Amino acid sequence: MLGFITIRHHQLLSLLRPGLWISRLSGLCAQPRPRPMANSSSSWELPLVAVCQVTSTPDKQQNFKTCAELVREAARLGACLAFLPEAFDYIARDSAESLRLSEPLSGNLLGEYTQLARECGIWLSLGGFHERGQDWEQTQKIYNCHVLLNSKGSIVATYRKTHLCDIEIPGQEPMRESNSTLPGPSLESPVSTPAGKIGLAVCYDMRFPELSLALAQAGAEILTYPSAFGSVTGPAHWEVLLRARAIETQCYVVAAAQCGRHHEKRASYGHSMVVDPWGTVVARCSEGPGLCLARIDLNFLQKLRQHLPVFQHRRPDLYGNLGHPQS
């Protein structure tokens, strides 16, 4: 059931466009804070994006059924682009199972998603596919691959996660992503979509601001961090990192997340969200699988960059071109 859209005014400064949270049982509106600049665009003329929150398990077909249901709902509501989280395809119990379940980009599962994109006429950000690359036979390791499909089902970009999550946090299951996964060799240039130019990243990448700065300097207007944050790091770091990345790059940040218990060994924090370039959370998901919606206002983004021109004020003479690849 869809929650009501509310519009609030803050003096005469801004027309708010709150996001929506849609679960299988009920919906509620996000409560955004006022933004500092007026915007003349009608909210209904702005591109609508959907952020999907799921609880992946080792059952790939059940995961696809859940994701497809959310994508079809996003398309029905008018979204031009739907974002799925890291490991949307599956979350395995261990490295051996993860490797066994992996597929190449030409495999059956991605074929189902290309058909889904065509059927719904919607772009899909597939936030972290367990990819058997061309070096699978030699390495027996996979890539954590962010795949972007257009509305015709064609792959328009692939980004292989460059920062692997090898961490031990007290109270949270240890992560050893490098046991089964190879780091990607490069960043992907921002891609033009119906919602704006998207810079691709994955989960742990958000802890490295150099990556977000590189994407912003290359023209990104939207940064996306599909994720599977844990139950300890999530409450402490999730929102503050996403808002920081939005503020420092003056980009929209879209973060689709895994939520809930995947199996006996692992659980995820959830709280998928969209953050605008001012750092305001304009849409967020609550508990459980579902989706939230947000409109992308590039006119607001451009005005903010004009009024607060931080990229013109950078001092590479003091600290180098942070985010620029070394020549």
N, C-alpha and C positions, 0 to 999 in steps of 0.2 A: 504494500500500500504506500502510495506516495505522500510524503509530508507536504504541508502547505509552504509556499514560497512567501516569505515576508520581506517587505521593503521598509527600511527605517531611514530617517533623515537625521543628519547631525548638523544642526544649524542650516546653513545654505552651502556647505562645502562639498558634499559628495553624495552621489546616489549609490547606495550599496547594492551589490548583487550577491546575496548569500548563496552558498552552495547547498546542495541537498545530500542527505544520507538516505539510502534506500536499502533496506534489508528485506529478507523474505517474509518478515512478519510485520514490521512497522517502519515508519520513517520519521526523521526529525531534521529540522533545519540547523545548519551550522550557525554560529553566532559570531560573525566577523566584527572586528573593530573598525571604526571610521578611518577612511583614508584621507590624506591631506589635500588632494587636488580634485577639482571638479572634472567631470568627463561628460562630453556632449553625446557620446554614442548611445543609442538605444541598446539596452542589454540583450534584447531579443535578436539583434542583428549580429551579435558577437558569436564566434565559433564556440560550440559546447563540447567539452571533453568529459569522458567518464573514467573513473579510477576504480578498478575492480579489486576487491579484497577476498581472498580465498584461503582455505585450509587444505593444502596439497597433502596427499598421502602417497604410498608406493603404488597405488592403483591408477595407472595412467588414463584408462578410459573413463573412470569415474571423475577424475580431475578434469578431463576434457568436457564431460557433460556439464559439470558445474560452471566452468569458464564460458562455455558456449551459451548457457542460459543467461549469464550476466552480459555477455556481448550482445546477444539479441535484444535484451532489455535496454541496453545503452543505445542501440540503433533505433529502437522503437521510440525512445525519448528524444531522439534528434541529435545525438552525439555524432561528431564527425570522426572521432578518434577515441579508442578505448585502450587503456593501459592495464596490462596484467603484471603481476609481481614476479620477482625472481623465483625460479623453480616452479613456475606455473605448471610445468609438465609433470613433475613428481618431486617428492622429498623422500629419499630412501633411508633405510635404517643404518646403513654403513657404506663405506666406500665401494666394497665389492658389489653390493646391490646397485649402487648408483651407476657404476660402470656397465653392469649387465643390462640395465634398463635404457641406457643412452642410445641415441640414434644420430645418423647424419642429417644435415639439413634437407637432403633429398628423401628422407624417410617418410613413413606413413603418417606419423603424428603431425609433422609440420604441413603435410599435404592436407590434413583435415582442417588446419587453421587457415590455409590459403583458400580453401573452399568456403569456410565460414566468412572470411573477409569479403569474398565475392558475393555470397548469398545476402549478406547484410549491407553491402555497399559502404563499409566502414574501414578506416585505417586501424591497424592493430600494432601496439607496442608489446611485443612478447618478451617479457623482461629478463629472462634468464633460462635459456634452453640448454639442456645437457647435450652438447654437440660432439659427436665423433668427427673430428676433422680429418683432413687428408693425411695427417701423420699418425692416425690411430694405430695402424699396424706396427709402426716403429716404436711408438711411445706407450701405447696402452693407457693413455690418459686422454681426457676430454677437455673441452672449453666451456666456460660459462658464457653463453653467447646471447646477447640482446639482439633480437631480430625485429626489424620494422617492416611491416607489410602495408602496401597501399590498398585502396578499396577494390582493386582488381585482383588482389591476391598475390601480387608480385613482390618479391623481396627487393626493397629499395635501399636497405642498409643493414650491416651486421657489425656489431661491436663486441669484441671478446674481452671480458673483464680483465683489467690489467693489474689490479691490486687484489691479491688473494687473502682470504680471511683465515689466518693461522693465529688463533688467540686462545688464552686460558683465563676466563673470568670467574672468580669464586662465585658459586651459586648458579652458574650457567654451564650447560654442556660444553666441553672444549670443542673448538672447531679446528680442523686440519684440512682446509680446502685443497692445499697443495698435494695431499696424498693421492687425489684422483684427478686434479685439474691443473692445466697449464695456464700461465698468465698470457694474456693477449699481447701482441707485439706493438700495437699502436692505437691511437685514438681515431675516431671516425669524425669526419667533418660534419657540422650541423646539416640537417636534412630539412628541406622545405616541405611542409605539410599544410593541410587546410587550416590548422590551428596556429601555425607559425613555424619558425626554424627550430628544430629540436636537436639538442645535444644529448647523445646517448651515454649513459653510465650504468653501473650496477652496484647497489648496496654499499659495501665497504669502501667503494670509490668516494663516497661522500665525505670521508674523513681526510681527504687530500684536496685542499682548496686549489692547489695548482692545476688540477684537472678541470675544475669548474671555471677557473679563470681562462684557461686555454680555450675551452669551448665558447665562452662568452666573447673572447677576443676574436674568435673565428666566425662570429655572427649569430651565435645561439640566442634565442629569445625564450626558449623553454628548456630547462634541464630536467631530466627524468632519472629518478633513482629507484627502480624496482628493487624490492628488498625482502629479506626474511630476518628481521632483527630479533634478538633474543629477549628473554623476559627480564634480564638485569640491565643490559645496555639500552633497551628500548625506553623505559621510563626516564632514564638518566640523560640520554643523548639524542634520541630520535628527532623530536620536534626542534630542539635548539640547533642541531646541525643543519636541518633542512631550512630553517629560517635564516641561519647565517649564510648558507650558500645563496639563497635568494637575495638577501640584502647586499652582499658583497659583489654579486654579478649583475644585479638589477634585472634578473630574469624571473619568470615564473618557474616554480619548482613543482613537479608532479611526482608523487611517491606512492606507488601501489605496493601493498605489503601483504605478506603472509600473516595469518592470525591463528590462534588456538593450538590445540595439540594435534600434531601430525601422526605420531605413533608414540610408543612408550618411551622413546629416547629423546624426543625433541618437541618443543613448543615455540611459538612465535608471538611477538608483541601486538602486531596489527597496527591500528590507528593510521591507516592510509590517509593521505591529505594532499591538498593543493595549497601552495603558498604563493602570494603575488609578489611583485618586485619590491614592494614596500616592506615585506616581511610579515604581512597579515595572512593568517590561515583562513582562506576563503571557503574551504570545504574540507570535511574530514569524515572518515568512517568511525563507527563506534565498535562494539563487540560483534564478532561473528562475520560470516561471509555476507557480502553485499556490494553496493557501489555508491560512490558519491559523484556529484556533477559540479562542474565549474565552467564559467565562461572566461575565455582568454581575451583580454582587452589590450591589444598591442598599442593602441593610441595612448592609453594610460602609461604603458611601459616607456614609450618614446618621450612623453612629457616628463616623466620622472628622471630619465637620463639627461634631458635638457636642463632641468632645474637643479639636479645634483650630479654634475658631470665628473664622477670620480675617475673614470678611465682617462680623462684628459689631465687629471691631476697626479697621475702616477709618476714616480720618480725612479725610472730604471737606472739612472746614473748612480743611485744609492744602493739599490738592492737587486738590480738586474731585471730582466723581463720575466717575472714569475708567470708560469703558465705557458711560456713560449718554448717550443722544443729547442734544444741546443743545436747549433749548426755544426 
